[in-house]
Amino acid sequence: MSPVKPEQPGITLTQDGHAAILLCIGPDQSFDDAATKLFELLQRAQSQFPDVPRHLYIEIDGHSGERTGFDTDFFEFQQEFLLGGMGRFFTMIDTPLTGALGNPEAQNNDVADRLQIDGAP
């Protein structure tokens, strides 16, 4: 059975037993806003569905720019924050930048109590 993207933002337990997470980022949201919301969804998914494989779907509205179609913040959000950092907490990530990518490693279920973004106070 192939992954199924949720119809509404939030967390959905799919028929095949995955926690499907949809994060919709609007034009007025900052990198920090999006990162905080994603972390809250990750914590909630782990709490509600402990250790269940998680599939993350990202939709970005606005934030157009020169970096492969995105402004610098949301290019880095997808490339560095998601793929370089948060990716280990999901079995699959689907972003506008990359499409669907599977995690070759086992999903990490050791979710921290709080999010620390480098460079933020």
PyMOL commands that set and color helices and strands:
alter all, ss='L'
color gray80, all
select helices_A, chain A and resi 31-48+72-83+86-89
alter helices_A, ss='H'
color red, helices_A
select strands_A, chain A and resi 10-13+19-25+54-60+64-65+69-70+92-95+99-102
alter strands_A, ss='S'
color yellow, strands_A
deselect
rebuild
show_as cartoon
